[in-house]
Amino acid sequence: FADKTVHYSDLDAYAADHHHASVLDLVSSQGTTKEGKTAYLSNQNIEYYRTGNPVTIDLNQYSLPMYFENGAGYIPVQTFSDLVMSERNIFLISNGQDLFMSGAWYNDNTEMTDLFYSAKTSNRSQEMAQFSYNELILALDFQYGLKEDHAITDFASYIPQVSGLKERLLSTNAVEADKGVHQLCTQAFSDFHSHLQGTSAYAGKDAFATAKDASLQSPSYTEYLLIRYAFSTARSTILKAFGKTAFAPYEEYDNGDGTKTAFVTFDNFREPSSDYYTTPATADASDTFGIIEYAHSQIFAAGSTVKNVVLDLSCNGGGSISAGVYTLGWFLPYGIFSDKNTLTGAQGSFTYASDVNMDGVYNADDRLINSERNRNFNLYCLISPASFSCSNLVASAFKDSDQIRLIGRHTSGGGCTVQHLSMADGTLFATSSNRQVSSVRNGAFTSIDDGVEADITLDTYLDFYNRAALAKRIASF
């Protein structure tokens, strides 16, 4: 307190969640079966972990107070949120009347959101604007995971370099300040995990659309949003031409030689919404675990002639890492997840097996590759610039395995987990955290943020979504 410093001897161990198997491991436990066995995912205790470096935060650099009086220490609530709660991806926000705590983003229908915006709108004081700015710099220095990629040494130096950004962030006009946060996320960062999630209570709930000023986005951000949007639009158009509204999560198409190609499709990675150990998944399953369980049962059903399996992630925008690792454990002998902390330098790799047939046993019967059922499949993954975040993680692992061929076009990356952050004035935004998902080769950890190149390129949207033709093309490889 005398020096106004906060010191972490081992930040990663301090911040590790109890329900994760190890420090840096981001795969969540899915509980147990009624027999007491591990459900869905089993850590195989095959891991590598390298401890990170100590971290010391000097609050003097940010002009933030820290007091010790009468045997008690005090730091601002926002500093506590930025340095302690954020490590658990929980944020604290204030509307000037009440303090709110949450681990997720706003839902416009929740009682909490309505209560938060019940405060009267107004300008911010100059003192609040400066304090909020100082805390923002602290939070980003501490949490933002792509500093090296953006050539950022520290945010006190970086923000003034972005035209008009510092002025907006320091404005006493609350809507203008929230425009600054939008500019920071979509112009300065442009990394697609970064976006304004909620305007401050000063600005008010209705200011959200105004704050998301499209003119403050970078040209590359806007262009790439359009490219990604084009794939979902093209899919809908082509489906309509074939008399469909959507692809079923599991479909089979004839290859023309008596065999079939199975397509498995989901547009986000979701954790189980049902207990599939008690009630087997059906064709109506909508979460990743249920879709995979049902697909597996059909591929291995008596009389099945499936020869090729295609995982369609071409419109998948990401989601749960646990669901992504579960998918890897279906296609590959194991699901391996690797990440590093860009702040501390800690590194870790963790290995999981997936229980896909719901028998509580983790063995070769749960996967498509090296199956003991003597079925040899040709395995593919359909990717595009709309494949982002967790779908990019899965595609990267497939690429590293050299056992699954990627078809389509380059993914749009997304190499860090999502970090939710608040500001002292109550603005809420998301960005890329200091937990960076990595590809490991020759022991070296490399970010997957640049995306993954397809092994087999598709030229037109019709090539992606005319499945009857694509199945025959795959069969000819």
C-alpha positions as CSV (number, residue, x, y, z in Angstrom):
1,F,0.0,0.0,0.0
2,A,2.9,2.4,0.7
3,D,4.2,1.8,-2.9
4,K,0.7,1.5,-4.4
5,T,1.5,-1.7,-6.1
6,V,-0.3,-5.0,-6.7
7,H,1.9,-8.1,-7.0
8,Y,1.1,-11.6,-8.3
9,S,3.7,-14.2,-7.6
10,D,1.8,-16.6,-9.9
11,L,-1.2,-14.9,-11.5
12,D,-2.3,-18.0,-13.4
13,A,-2.4,-20.2,-10.3
14,Y,-4.2,-17.4,-8.4
15,A,-6.8,-17.1,-11.1
16,A,-7.4,-20.8,-11.9
17,D,-11.0,-21.9,-11.6
18,H,-11.7,-24.8,-9.2
19,H,-13.7,-26.7,-11.9
20,H,-10.8,-26.8,-14.3
21,A,-8.3,-29.7,-14.2
22,S,-5.2,-27.5,-14.1
23,V,-3.9,-24.0,-14.3
24,L,-4.5,-22.4,-17.7
25,D,-6.9,-25.2,-18.6
26,L,-10.1,-23.7,-19.9
27,V,-12.2,-26.8,-20.5
28,S,-15.0,-27.0,-18.0
29,S,-16.1,-30.1,-16.2
30,Q,-19.4,-31.5,-17.5
31,G,-20.2,-33.2,-14.2
32,T,-20.8,-36.9,-13.6
33,T,-23.2,-39.6,-14.7
34,K,-25.6,-41.2,-12.3
35,E,-23.0,-43.9,-11.8
36,G,-20.6,-41.3,-10.7
37,K,-18.4,-41.5,-13.8
38,T,-17.0,-38.4,-15.5
39,A,-19.5,-37.2,-18.1
40,Y,-18.8,-36.4,-21.7
41,L,-15.1,-35.3,-21.3
42,S,-12.3,-37.0,-19.4
43,N,-9.0,-35.3,-18.7
44,Q,-6.3,-37.9,-19.6
45,N,-3.6,-36.4,-17.3
46,I,-1.4,-35.9,-20.3
47,E,-0.3,-32.3,-20.1
48,Y,2.5,-29.8,-20.2
49,Y,2.6,-26.7,-18.1
50,R,5.1,-23.9,-17.8
51,T,4.8,-21.5,-15.0
52,G,4.5,-17.8,-15.9
53,N,6.5,-14.8,-14.7
54,P,5.5,-12.7,-11.6
55,V,3.4,-9.6,-12.4
56,T,3.5,-6.3,-10.5
57,I,1.0,-3.5,-11.2
58,D,2.1,0.0,-10.2
59,L,-1.1,2.0,-9.7
60,N,1.0,5.2,-9.6
61,Q,1.3,4.8,-13.4
62,Y,-2.4,5.0,-13.7
63,S,-3.0,7.8,-11.1
64,L,-5.2,5.4,-9.2
65,P,-5.5,5.7,-5.4
66,M,-4.7,3.0,-2.9
67,Y,-5.1,3.6,0.9
68,F,-4.2,1.9,4.1
69,E,-5.8,3.4,7.2
70,N,-6.5,2.2,10.7
71,G,-5.4,-1.3,9.8
72,A,-7.6,-1.7,6.7
73,G,-6.6,-1.4,3.0
74,Y,-8.8,0.2,0.4
75,I,-8.8,0.2,-3.4
76,P,-11.5,1.6,-5.8
77,V,-14.3,-0.9,-6.7
78,Q,-13.3,-0.5,-10.4
79,T,-9.7,-1.4,-9.6
80,F,-10.9,-4.5,-7.8
81,S,-13.1,-5.4,-10.8
82,D,-10.2,-4.9,-13.2
83,L,-7.5,-6.7,-11.3
84,V,-9.4,-9.4,-9.4
85,M,-12.9,-10.1,-10.7
86,S,-11.9,-9.8,-14.4
87,E,-9.5,-12.8,-13.9
88,R,-12.7,-14.9,-13.3
89,N,-14.5,-13.1,-16.2
90,I,-16.8,-11.4,-13.8
91,F,-17.4,-7.7,-13.9
92,L,-18.7,-5.0,-11.6
93,I,-20.7,-2.1,-12.9
94,S,-22.3,0.9,-11.3
95,N,-25.1,3.2,-12.4
96,G,-24.3,5.7,-9.7
97,Q,-26.9,4.3,-7.4
98,D,-26.3,0.6,-7.2
99,L,-23.4,-1.8,-7.8
100,F,-24.1,-4.8,-10.1
101,M,-22.1,-8.0,-10.5
102,S,-22.4,-10.4,-13.4
103,G,-20.4,-13.0,-15.4
104,A,-22.3,-12.5,-18.7
105,W,-23.3,-9.7,-21.0
106,Y,-26.6,-7.8,-20.8
107,N,-29.9,-9.3,-21.7
108,D,-32.3,-6.6,-22.5
109,N,-35.2,-8.5,-20.8
110,T,-33.6,-9.0,-17.4
111,E,-34.6,-7.3,-14.3
112,M,-31.0,-6.4,-13.6
113,T,-30.7,-4.5,-16.9
114,D,-33.9,-2.5,-16.3
115,L,-32.7,-1.6,-12.8
116,F,-29.3,-0.6,-14.1
117,Y,-30.9,1.8,-16.7
118,S,-33.4,3.2,-14.2
119,A,-30.8,5.9,-13.2
120,K,-31.2,9.3,-14.9
121,T,-29.1,10.0,-17.9
122,S,-26.6,12.9,-17.7
123,N,-23.2,14.1,-18.7
124,R,-20.2,12.6,-16.8
125,S,-18.1,14.8,-14.6
126,Q,-14.6,15.6,-15.8
127,E,-13.3,13.7,-12.7
128,M,-15.4,10.6,-13.6
129,A,-14.3,10.8,-17.3
130,Q,-10.6,10.9,-16.3
131,F,-11.0,8.1,-13.7
132,S,-12.9,5.9,-16.1
133,Y,-10.1,6.5,-18.7
134,N,-7.4,5.7,-16.3
135,E,-9.1,2.4,-15.2
136,L,-9.6,1.5,-18.9
137,I,-5.9,1.8,-19.5
138,L,-5.2,-0.4,-16.5
139,A,-7.7,-3.0,-17.6
140,L,-6.3,-3.2,-21.1
141,D,-2.7,-3.3,-20.1
142,F,-3.7,-6.2,-17.8
143,Q,-6.1,-8.1,-19.9
144,Y,-5.8,-7.4,-23.7
145,G,-4.1,-10.4,-25.3
146,L,-3.2,-9.1,-28.7
147,K,-0.8,-6.3,-27.7
148,E,2.1,-7.8,-29.6
149,D,0.0,-8.4,-32.7
150,H,-1.0,-4.7,-32.7
151,A,2.4,-3.4,-31.8
152,I,1.1,-2.0,-28.5
153,T,3.6,-1.5,-25.7
154,D,1.2,0.1,-23.3
155,F,-2.3,1.7,-23.7
156,A,-1.3,5.1,-22.3
157,S,0.9,5.5,-25.3
158,Y,-1.3,3.7,-27.8
159,I,-4.7,5.4,-27.3
160,P,-3.5,8.9,-28.2
161,Q,-2.1,7.5,-31.4
162,V,-5.5,6.5,-32.7
163,S,-7.1,9.6,-34.3
164,G,-9.8,11.1,-32.1
165,L,-10.0,8.1,-29.7
166,K,-8.6,9.7,-26.5
167,E,-10.8,12.8,-27.0
168,R,-13.9,10.6,-27.2
169,L,-13.0,8.4,-24.3
170,L,-12.4,11.6,-22.1
171,S,-15.5,13.4,-23.2
172,T,-18.0,14.4,-20.5
173,N,-20.7,13.6,-23.1
174,A,-21.5,10.0,-22.1
175,V,-22.8,9.0,-25.6
176,E,-19.6,10.3,-27.1
177,A,-17.5,8.4,-24.6
178,D,-19.3,5.2,-25.5
179,K,-18.7,5.9,-29.2
180,G,-15.0,6.0,-28.1
181,V,-15.3,2.5,-26.7
182,H,-17.0,1.3,-29.9
183,Q,-14.1,3.0,-31.9
184,L,-11.6,1.3,-29.7
185,C,-13.1,-2.2,-30.3
186,T,-14.0,-2.0,-34.0
187,Q,-11.4,0.4,-35.4
188,A,-8.4,0.1,-33.2
189,F,-8.7,-3.6,-32.3
190,S,-10.9,-4.9,-35.1
191,D,-10.4,-8.4,-33.8
192,F,-14.1,-9.5,-33.8
193,H,-14.1,-10.6,-30.2
194,S,-14.0,-6.9,-29.3
195,H,-17.3,-5.0,-29.3
196,L,-19.4,-2.6,-27.2
197,Q,-21.9,-4.6,-25.1
198,G,-23.7,-2.0,-23.1
199,T,-23.8,1.8,-22.9
200,S,-23.3,3.4,-19.5
201,A,-26.2,4.5,-17.3
202,Y,-25.1,8.1,-18.0
203,A,-25.7,7.5,-21.7
204,G,-28.8,5.4,-21.2
205,K,-30.1,2.2,-22.8
206,D,-31.5,3.9,-25.9
207,A,-28.1,5.3,-26.8
208,F,-26.7,1.9,-27.8
209,A,-27.6,2.2,-31.5
210,T,-26.1,5.7,-31.7
211,A,-22.9,4.7,-29.9
212,K,-22.3,1.9,-32.4
213,D,-21.5,4.5,-35.1
214,A,-20.5,2.6,-38.3
215,S,-18.3,5.4,-39.4
216,L,-16.0,4.7,-36.5
217,Q,-15.3,1.1,-37.6
218,S,-12.1,0.4,-39.6
219,P,-12.5,-0.3,-43.3
220,S,-11.0,-3.8,-42.9
221,Y,-13.5,-4.5,-40.1
222,T,-16.4,-3.5,-42.1
223,E,-15.2,-5.3,-45.2
224,Y,-14.6,-8.6,-43.3
225,L,-18.0,-8.4,-41.6
226,L,-19.5,-8.3,-45.1
227,I,-17.5,-11.2,-46.3
228,R,-18.5,-13.3,-43.3
229,Y,-22.1,-12.2,-43.7
230,A,-22.0,-13.2,-47.3
231,F,-21.6,-16.9,-46.4
232,S,-24.6,-17.1,-44.2
233,T,-26.7,-15.2,-46.8
234,A,-25.4,-17.4,-49.6
235,R,-26.3,-20.5,-47.7
236,S,-29.8,-19.3,-47.1
237,T,-30.2,-18.4,-50.8
238,I,-28.9,-21.7,-52.0
239,L,-31.0,-23.7,-49.5
240,K,-34.1,-21.8,-50.7
241,A,-33.3,-22.7,-54.3
242,F,-33.2,-26.4,-53.3
243,G,-36.5,-26.0,-51.4
244,K,-35.0,-26.0,-47.9
245,T,-34.8,-23.5,-45.1
246,A,-31.9,-25.0,-43.3
247,F,-29.5,-28.0,-43.3
248,A,-30.5,-30.6,-40.7
249,P,-27.7,-31.1,-38.1
250,Y,-27.1,-34.5,-39.6
251,E,-27.6,-35.4,-43.2
252,E,-26.4,-38.1,-45.6
253,Y,-25.8,-37.8,-49.4
254,D,-25.2,-40.5,-52.0
255,N,-21.7,-40.6,-53.4
256,G,-22.8,-42.4,-56.6
257,D,-20.9,-45.5,-55.8
258,G,-23.1,-47.1,-53.2
259,T,-21.5,-45.2,-50.3
260,K,-22.6,-42.0,-48.6
261,T,-21.1,-38.8,-47.2
262,A,-22.4,-37.6,-43.8
263,F,-22.6,-33.9,-43.1
264,V,-22.7,-32.7,-39.5
265,T,-23.6,-29.0,-39.1
266,F,-23.9,-26.6,-36.2
267,D,-23.3,-22.8,-36.3
268,N,-22.0,-22.4,-32.7
269,F,-20.4,-24.6,-30.0
270,R,-22.9,-25.2,-27.2
271,E,-22.6,-27.3,-24.0
272,P,-25.2,-30.0,-23.3
273,S,-28.8,-28.8,-22.8
274,S,-30.0,-32.3,-21.8
275,D,-28.7,-35.3,-20.0
276,Y,-27.9,-37.6,-22.9
277,Y,-26.8,-40.4,-20.6
278,T,-30.5,-40.6,-19.5
279,T,-32.2,-39.7,-22.7
280,P,-30.3,-40.4,-25.9
281,A,-30.0,-37.6,-28.4
282,T,-32.3,-37.5,-31.4
283,A,-32.3,-35.8,-34.7
284,D,-33.8,-32.7,-33.0
285,A,-30.7,-32.1,-30.8
286,S,-29.5,-28.5,-31.1
287,D,-26.4,-28.4,-28.9
288,T,-23.0,-29.7,-30.0
289,F,-22.9,-32.7,-27.7
290,G,-26.3,-33.9,-28.7
291,I,-25.7,-33.4,-32.4
292,I,-22.5,-35.3,-32.2
293,E,-24.0,-38.2,-30.2
294,Y,-26.8,-38.6,-32.7
295,A,-24.5,-38.3,-35.7
296,H,-22.2,-41.0,-34.2
297,S,-25.2,-43.3,-33.7
298,Q,-26.3,-43.0,-37.3
299,I,-22.8,-43.4,-38.8
300,F,-22.3,-46.6,-36.9
301,A,-25.9,-47.9,-37.3
302,A,-26.4,-51.3,-38.7
303,G,-26.3,-51.2,-42.5
304,S,-24.7,-47.7,-42.6
305,T,-22.7,-47.1,-45.8
306,V,-21.2,-43.8,-44.7
307,K,-17.6,-43.5,-46.0
308,N,-16.9,-39.8,-45.7
309,V,-17.8,-37.5,-42.8
310,V,-17.8,-33.7,-43.2
311,L,-18.1,-31.3,-40.3
312,D,-19.6,-28.1,-41.6
313,L,-18.2,-25.1,-39.7
314,S,-18.5,-22.7,-42.6
315,C,-21.0,-20.5,-40.7
316,N,-19.9,-21.3,-37.2
317,G,-19.0,-18.2,-35.2
318,G,-17.6,-19.9,-32.1
319,G,-18.8,-20.6,-28.6
320,S,-17.8,-23.1,-25.8
321,I,-14.2,-24.3,-25.7
322,S,-15.5,-27.5,-23.9
323,A,-17.8,-28.2,-26.8
324,G,-14.9,-27.6,-29.3
325,V,-12.6,-30.0,-27.4
326,Y,-15.5,-32.6,-27.3
327,T,-15.7,-32.3,-31.1
328,L,-11.9,-32.9,-31.4
329,G,-12.2,-36.0,-29.3
330,W,-14.8,-37.4,-31.7
331,F,-12.7,-36.9,-34.8
332,L,-9.3,-37.5,-33.3
333,P,-7.9,-40.0,-30.7
334,Y,-7.8,-37.1,-28.2
335,G,-8.9,-33.5,-28.0
336,I,-5.8,-31.4,-27.2
337,F,-6.2,-27.8,-26.0
338,S,-3.2,-25.5,-25.8
339,D,-3.0,-21.9,-24.6
340,K,-0.7,-19.3,-23.2
341,N,-1.0,-16.2,-21.0
342,T,0.4,-13.3,-23.1
343,L,0.9,-11.3,-19.9
344,T,2.8,-13.8,-17.8
345,G,4.2,-16.1,-20.4
346,A,2.7,-19.2,-18.9
347,Q,1.9,-22.1,-21.3
348,G,-0.2,-25.2,-21.0
349,S,-1.4,-28.2,-23.1
350,F,-4.2,-30.4,-21.9
351,T,-5.5,-33.7,-23.3
352,Y,-9.1,-34.9,-23.2
353,A,-11.1,-37.9,-24.4
354,S,-14.7,-37.7,-25.4
355,D,-17.5,-40.1,-24.5
356,V,-19.6,-40.0,-27.6
357,N,-21.6,-43.2,-27.4
358,M,-22.7,-42.4,-23.8
359,D,-21.5,-45.6,-22.2
360,G,-19.3,-43.9,-19.6
361,V,-16.2,-45.5,-21.1
362,Y,-13.6,-43.5,-23.0
363,N,-12.2,-45.7,-25.8
364,A,-11.8,-46.1,-29.6
365,D,-15.6,-46.7,-29.9
366,D,-16.2,-43.0,-29.2
367,R,-14.2,-41.7,-32.2
368,L,-14.2,-41.7,-36.0
369,I,-10.5,-42.2,-36.4
370,N,-8.8,-45.5,-35.3
371,S,-12.1,-47.0,-34.6
372,E,-12.0,-50.6,-33.4
373,R,-15.2,-51.2,-35.5
374,N,-13.1,-51.6,-38.6
375,R,-14.7,-48.6,-40.3
376,N,-12.2,-46.4,-42.0
377,F,-13.6,-42.9,-42.8
378,N,-12.4,-40.1,-44.9
379,L,-12.7,-37.0,-42.6
380,Y,-13.2,-33.4,-43.7
381,C,-14.1,-30.0,-42.2
382,L,-15.8,-27.3,-44.2
383,I,-14.4,-23.8,-43.3
384,S,-14.8,-20.3,-44.5
385,P,-14.1,-16.7,-43.4
386,A,-17.2,-17.0,-41.2
387,S,-15.5,-19.7,-39.2
388,F,-14.3,-17.8,-36.1
389,S,-13.1,-18.3,-32.6
390,C,-13.8,-21.9,-31.4
391,S,-14.5,-23.1,-34.9
392,N,-11.0,-21.7,-35.8
393,L,-9.6,-23.6,-32.8
394,V,-11.1,-26.9,-34.1
395,A,-9.9,-26.2,-37.6
396,S,-6.4,-25.4,-36.4
397,A,-6.3,-28.7,-34.4
398,F,-7.5,-30.6,-37.4
399,K,-4.7,-28.9,-39.5
400,D,-2.1,-29.8,-36.9
401,S,-3.2,-33.5,-36.8
402,D,-2.7,-33.9,-40.6
403,Q,-5.5,-36.4,-40.5
404,I,-8.6,-34.3,-41.4
405,R,-8.7,-32.3,-44.6
406,L,-9.9,-28.7,-44.5
407,I,-12.2,-27.8,-47.4
408,G,-13.3,-24.2,-48.3
409,R,-11.5,-21.0,-47.6
410,H,-9.3,-19.4,-44.9
411,T,-10.9,-19.0,-41.5
412,S,-11.1,-15.6,-39.9
413,G,-9.1,-16.5,-36.8
414,G,-9.9,-15.5,-33.2
415,G,-7.0,-16.6,-31.2
416,C,-7.9,-15.4,-27.7
417,T,-10.8,-16.2,-25.3
418,V,-13.4,-13.5,-24.8
419,Q,-12.9,-11.1,-21.9
420,H,-15.8,-9.1,-20.5
421,L,-14.7,-5.8,-19.0
422,S,-16.5,-2.9,-17.4
423,M,-15.6,0.8,-17.1
424,A,-16.0,3.0,-14.0
425,D,-18.9,4.9,-15.6
426,G,-20.8,1.6,-16.2
427,T,-20.0,1.0,-19.9
428,L,-19.6,-2.7,-20.7
429,F,-17.5,-4.2,-23.6
430,A,-15.9,-7.4,-24.6
431,T,-12.4,-7.9,-26.0
432,S,-9.7,-10.5,-26.5
433,S,-8.3,-11.8,-23.2
434,N,-4.7,-12.6,-22.3
435,R,-5.5,-16.3,-22.7
436,Q,-4.3,-17.0,-26.2
437,V,-5.2,-20.3,-27.8
438,S,-2.2,-21.8,-29.5
439,S,-0.9,-24.3,-32.0
440,V,2.1,-26.2,-30.8
441,R,4.8,-27.4,-33.1
442,N,8.2,-28.5,-32.1
443,G,7.3,-27.4,-28.6
444,A,6.7,-23.8,-29.7
445,F,3.4,-22.1,-28.9
446,T,2.1,-20.0,-31.8
447,S,-1.2,-18.0,-31.8
448,I,-4.0,-19.2,-34.1
449,D,-5.3,-15.7,-34.5
450,D,-4.3,-15.5,-38.2
451,G,-6.7,-18.3,-39.0
452,V,-6.2,-21.5,-40.9
453,E,-5.8,-22.1,-44.7
454,A,-8.0,-24.7,-46.4
455,D,-6.2,-27.8,-47.9
456,I,-8.8,-27.9,-50.7
457,T,-10.2,-24.6,-51.9
458,L,-13.8,-24.1,-53.0
459,D,-14.4,-21.3,-55.5
460,T,-18.0,-20.4,-55.3
461,Y,-20.8,-20.4,-52.7
462,L,-22.6,-23.1,-54.7
463,D,-19.5,-25.3,-54.2
464,F,-20.0,-24.9,-50.4
465,Y,-23.7,-25.6,-50.2
466,N,-24.8,-27.8,-53.1
467,R,-24.2,-30.8,-50.9
468,A,-25.2,-33.4,-53.5
469,A,-22.5,-32.2,-55.8
470,L,-20.0,-31.7,-53.0
471,A,-20.5,-35.2,-51.7
472,K,-19.7,-36.6,-55.2
473,R,-16.7,-34.3,-55.5
474,I,-15.3,-35.5,-52.1
475,A,-15.8,-39.1,-53.1
476,S,-13.6,-38.5,-56.1
477,F,-10.6,-37.3,-54.0
